């Protein structure tokens, strides 16, 4: 059983910052990539940022490059998303994801945390 629990969302003014956390527990594959995705009302879920387990490479959506930073603490099984210079268009529910392949593809999601950026 894998559990991902997000926290840190909230209401912030444009230009402000938030840090999201995702606490992972359970039988997560040792090579799991972790990621943050978001879904705004009426829109499809989209990738925000991912981070790999091994050599710690990261990938960001163009819309957040230079403003968001993903990081992970493997000892604590926590993934962070530092969000700076927030814009109203960043308003969405943010979801944590863990994914890996071991004979089959595994992908788990958290319940999401709301981020609202006011103008």
N, C-alpha and C positions, 0 to 999 in steps of 0.2 A: 504494500500500500504506500503510495506516494502522496504527500501533502505539501502544497505550496500555499503559504499564507502571506498576502501582501499587506502592507501598512504604510502610512505616511502621506496618504492623499489628503486633500482638503481644498479650501478656497484661498486663493492668493491673487493679488493684483498683478496686472501686467508688469513685466520687468522683475518680478520677484522670483524666489527660488523655493523648491521643495526637494526633499530626498525621499524616494520610495525605497522600501525594503521588502525583500521576499525571503522568508524563512522556509527552507526546504527540509523535509524529513521523510524517512522511509527508505525504500530500496531503490535509490537513484543510481543509475549506471555511473561507473567511475569516469567515463569519458563524456558525460552529459554536457551539452551546450545549454546555457541558460539565456533567456531572452525576455525582453519586455515588448509587449504589443499594446495597441490601444484601439478603442472603438468609440467613435463619436456617434451621436444620434443620427440615424438614417444613413450611416456609412458602414463599409465593411471594416473588419478588423485588419489593422495594418501593423507591419513590423516597425518598431522604434529602434531597438538596439539588441544585439546579441553578443555573447562572450563565450569563447570556447574554454574547455577544461585544461587542455595540455599546455600549449605555448601562449595561452591567454591572448588570442587575437580577438579583436572587436570589429563590429560592423554596425553602421548607423544609417538610418534613413536620411536622405539629403535634407529633409526639413528640420532635422534636429542637430545636424553636424555643427560642432563648435559651441553648442549650448548645453547638450546633455552628455553625461559621462556614465558609462556602465562599468561596474567593478564587482568583484566577488571575493568573499572571504571563505576559502575552501575549508578552513578549520572549523568555522561556525556554520557552514552551509547556508550562507546568506548572500544574496545578490542585491546590489544597490543600483539605483538610478538617480544620479544627481542631476536635477533639472534647473538650469539657470536661464535668466532672460526669458521667462515664460511669456507666451503670447496667448491671446484669447483662442486662437485656433489650436492650441494644445489641449483645450478642454476635451476630456474623454474619460472613459473608464480604462484604466491601465491594468493589464493582465500580465502575470508572470508565467513563463513557460519553461519546462525542462524537457529536453529531447535527446535521445540517443538511440543507437542501433546495436542490438545484441540478438542476432538471429532474426529479429524482427524490429520494426520501427516502434519506439515508444515515445509518447508525447503526452505530457500532463499540464494542466492549467490550474491556476489559482482562481479564486472567486472574484478577483478584481477590486480595485480601489479607485474611487472617483477623484478626479482632479478637475477643478474648475478655476479658470483664469478670468478674472473680470477686467474689463477695459477701463 
